[in-house]
Amino acid sequence: MRMNEVVASLHGVHKRYGTQHALTGVDMELHAGQVLALLGPNGAGKTTTIGLLLGLLRADAGQVRLFGCDPQQVAARRGIGVMLQDAALPPTLKTGELLRLAASYYPAPRPLAESAALAGIDDLLDRPYGKLSGGQQRRVQFAIAICGRPRLLFLDEPTVGLDLPARQRLWAAIRTLAGEGAAVVLTTHYLEEAGHLADRVCVLLRGRIVSDGSVDALRARVATRSIRCVSTLDAETVAAWPGVRQARREGTQLHVTCDQVEAVVRRLLDADPALSALEVQAAGLDEAFRDLTGDGTPFPDLREAA
Ligand SMILES: Nc1ncnc2c1ncn2[C@@H]1O[C@H](COP(=O)(O)OP(=O)(O)OP(=O)(O)O)[C@@H](O)[C@H]1O
């Protein structure tokens, strides 16, 4: 497989459930060797997009292609690996047995030890799946998703329930797979995860793609900066200054989001000679997303990873 080759695509896709419009005119391409993070608030259309690519749903209009074929064709589906959130696996089977069984469905599976090592489950192979912790089960599900050497890997919130070392290990494994040429699509609510992992971030909002590009390009689309300082200035007063988008207080700290950072910093220093611990940062992804909604709609389910 050539790096950057388009492995799957949606062009002008519309999908409705009854009168509910889930996707309206979505265009998206997935490339070999690229990790794409699909982000958006609840109900934005992420699951619907993945369902269409997996051939579980049919578009009402537009074209969906998987390895150049209709995603409903079995041959096309053999090239994908999937880790969904509601995986139900037989609890009495041992992890190693489950992995062997899953690998047997693929023409050229990865050696079991390699899948286990990538997923960090080498020490769990003799344990019954049902006796594992939630985080351990997630790792087994990941091993199953990658055991067939998929050319396209779908990961639906793969690190939910994982502690930080396990999450970092999974990120490393995902990077390895992308390095081997796999296209990876992941949905995540963790901004940190998208920032660390993704080559591209696609933001869906109310069934439309509102941003598609690198994490840096997304950040650059919003010119906002955030200022933090220790100050006794009233947040509401600062919020009314020109160039300030938002100001709030957290204990002794004042947090200000603004467009014209130099002017606001100058005015803060003038207004409060005792101001200290001044920090200026580029907008985080959460501010970027908030900005993309245009009407200030927050993304309540986007949170920083713990
Ligand atoms: N089977 C269904 N019947 C009716 N409406 C549906 C169905 N599935 C999804 N929808 C609606 O379609 C829209 C998109 O839903 P979708 O599940 O794709 O969003 P999502 O981005 O995956 O959300 P979440 O982050 O909550 O999983 C929502 O308004 C949802 O209510």
The ligand as a Gaussian input file, in Angstrom:
#p B3LYP/6-31G(d) Opt

LIG

0 1
 N      -31.061000       5.028000      14.697000
 C      -31.316000       6.334000      14.773000
 N      -32.586000       6.793000      14.678000
 C      -32.872000       8.115000      14.729000
 N      -31.940000       9.083000      14.860000
 C      -30.668000       8.687000      14.964000
 C      -30.281000       7.305000      14.934000
 N      -28.943000       7.223000      15.052000
 C      -28.508000       8.505000      15.163000
 N      -29.530000       9.377000      15.102000
 C      -29.438000      10.853000      15.152000
 O      -28.522000      11.266000      14.150000
 C      -27.684000      12.297000      14.629000
 C      -26.207000      11.876000      14.540000
 O      -25.994000      10.804000      15.452000
 P      -24.596000      10.055000      15.631000
 O      -24.854000       8.887000      16.529000
 O      -24.001000       9.808000      14.315000
 O      -23.752000      11.172000      16.413000
 P      -22.346000      11.032000      17.193000
 O      -21.534000      12.192000      16.734000
 O      -21.783000       9.682000      17.010000
 O      -22.762000      11.243000      18.698000
 P      -22.104000      10.645000      20.083000
 O      -20.866000      11.435000      20.363000
 O      -23.176000      10.951000      21.071000
 O      -21.885000       9.173000      19.895000
 C      -28.152000      12.605000      16.045000
 O      -29.038000      13.679000      16.000000
 C      -28.863000      11.336000      16.463000
 O      -29.878000      11.622000      17.393000

